[in-house]
C-alpha cells in the first residue's frame, strides 16, 4: 500500500501539478501530504498487526513443539514403566539407559550428562552424552556430594565452587575450555539401601540458570522416577520372596516323596526349553516354568504311606494318587 501510494504521488506531481495555478497547487500538495500521512498510518498499523500475529503464531508453534516433546516423553516414560512392571529385572541396563534418554531429552538447555549405578558402594558407569565414557568429569566427587544426604533432586548452580569448598583448594578443577560446566543437576533413584541409579545433567557456562518452571519439572520428574524404581524394586523383591516360598514347598514335597526329588525342576526345565524352541513369549514361558515346578505339589495331600508304598497300589490307593493334580 505504501509503495503504491508513493508511486501515485510521484505520478501526480509530474503530470498533474504543472497544469495548476499557485493556489490550486498548494491545495493539491496539502491534500497529497494528508493522503500520504493517512496511508502511512494505515501501512504502519497493518505492519504492526502483522508482526503481532506472526509473533503469536511463532509462540503457538513453539508451544506446540514443546507440548509434542512433552507428550512424546511422557508416553516413553509410561511405556518404560509398563515394560519394567512386566520384567523380571526392572533395574537392568536397558531400562536405566532408556530412563536417562528420557531425562536428557525432556529438559532443554542440558549440554551434557551421564548416568551410573551404585552397587555396594561401587560406581558402574551406564551411559553418557557428550562426555567420553573414559573421561567423565567429577563423577566420584559428585557421588560424595550425595552420599551423606540422599534425596531425590540436587541442583548446584556453581558445581566447581561447591567441589572446591568440599574438598579444599587443592582439589584440581578441570580445564574450562574442555569442560565449561556451570551448573549440575543430580537425580538419585535409590531402589534399595546398597543399590541406586544416578542421573547427572550438566549445563555449561553459556546457559541460563534453572528457572522455577524447569526446577518444578525436574522435581516432579525425579519424584516420579524415584517412586517408579522403588515400586518395581519392592515388586521384584516380593516376587522373589513368593518364588522362594513356592520352592520351599516343593523341597518339602521332595522330602515327603524321595522318588520325585529333582523331578519338578527337570519337568520345568524341559518345558521351558520346548517353549523357547517354539518361540513362545516370556510371560508364557514364566507361567509354564511354574506349572512345571508345581505340577506334583498335590502329592502333599496324599497319605505318605500310599506315596511311598513299595508294593503295587490297590485301585482305591491309585485313585487317591491320581487325584493329586
C-alpha positions, 0 to 999 in steps of 0.5 A: 500500500505504501509503495503504491501510494508513493508511486501515485504521488510521484505520478501526480506531481509530474503530470498533474501539478504543472497544469495548476495555478499557485493556489490550486497547487498548494491545495493539491500538495496539502491534500497529497501530504494528508493522503500520504500521512493517512496511508502511512498510518494505515501501512504502519498499523497493518505492519504492526498487526502483522508482526503481532500475529506472526509473533503469536503464531511463532509462540503457538508453534513453539508451544506446540513443539514443546507440548509434542516433546512433552507428550512424546516423553511422557508416553516413553516414560509410561511405556518404560514403566509398563515394560519394567512392571512386566520384567523380571529385572526392572533395574537392568541396563536397558531400562536405566539407559532408556530412563536417562534418554528420557531425562536428557531429552525432556529438559532443554538447555542440558549440554551434557550428562551421564548416568551410573549405578551404585552397587555396594558402594561401587560406581558402574558407569551406564551411559553418557552424552557428550562426555567420553565414557573414559573421561567423565568429569567429577563423577566420584566427587559428585557421588560424595556430594550425595552420599551423606544426604540422599534425596531425590533432586540436587541442583548446584548452580556453581558445581566447581565452587561447591567441589572446591569448598568440599574438598579444599583448594587443592582439589584440581578443577578441570580445564574450562575450555574442555569442560565449561560446566556451570551448573549440575543437576543430580537425580538419585533413584535409590531402589534399595539401601546398597543399590541406586541409579544416578542421573547427572545433567550438566549445563555449561557456562553459556546457559541460563540458570534453572528457572522455577518452571524447569526446577518444578519439572525436574522435581516432579520428574525425579519424584516420579522416577524415584517412586517408579524404581522403588515400586518395581524394586519392592515388586521384584523383591516380593516376587522373589520372596513368593518364588522362594516360598513356592520352592520351599514347598516343593523341597518339602514335597521332595522330602515327603516323596524321595522318588520325585526329588529333582523331578519338578525342576527337570519337568520345568526345565524341559518345558521351558526349553520346548517353549523357547524352541517354539518361540513362545513369549516370556510371560508364557514361558514364566507361567509354564516354568511354574506349572512345571515346578508345581505340577506334583505339589498335590502329592502333599495331600496324599497319605505318605504311606500310599506315596511311598508304598513299595508294593503295587497300589490297590485301585482305591490307593491309585485313585487317591494318587491320581487325584493329586493334580 
